[in-house]
């Protein structure tokens, strides 16, 4: 297996030989999405969105001064 495609933007992510037996996070270099993958003997066994994906940062809205 040479690459997988990002499940969010479709970018081909080159895994290389270092990922022949790997389980853990994988970040897309294009859209920066984080996926959890499991690769066994060079074959992708599972891919899922990381639980952190979609968690929008909390933005503190400033309140307008009241007069």
PyMOL commands that set and color helices and strands:
alter all, ss='L'
color gray80, all
select helices_A, chain A and resi 17-19
alter helices_A, ss='H'
color red, helices_A
select strands_A, chain A and resi 3-5+12-14+22-27+34-40+43-49
alter strands_A, ss='S'
color yellow, strands_A
deselect
rebuild
show_as cartoon
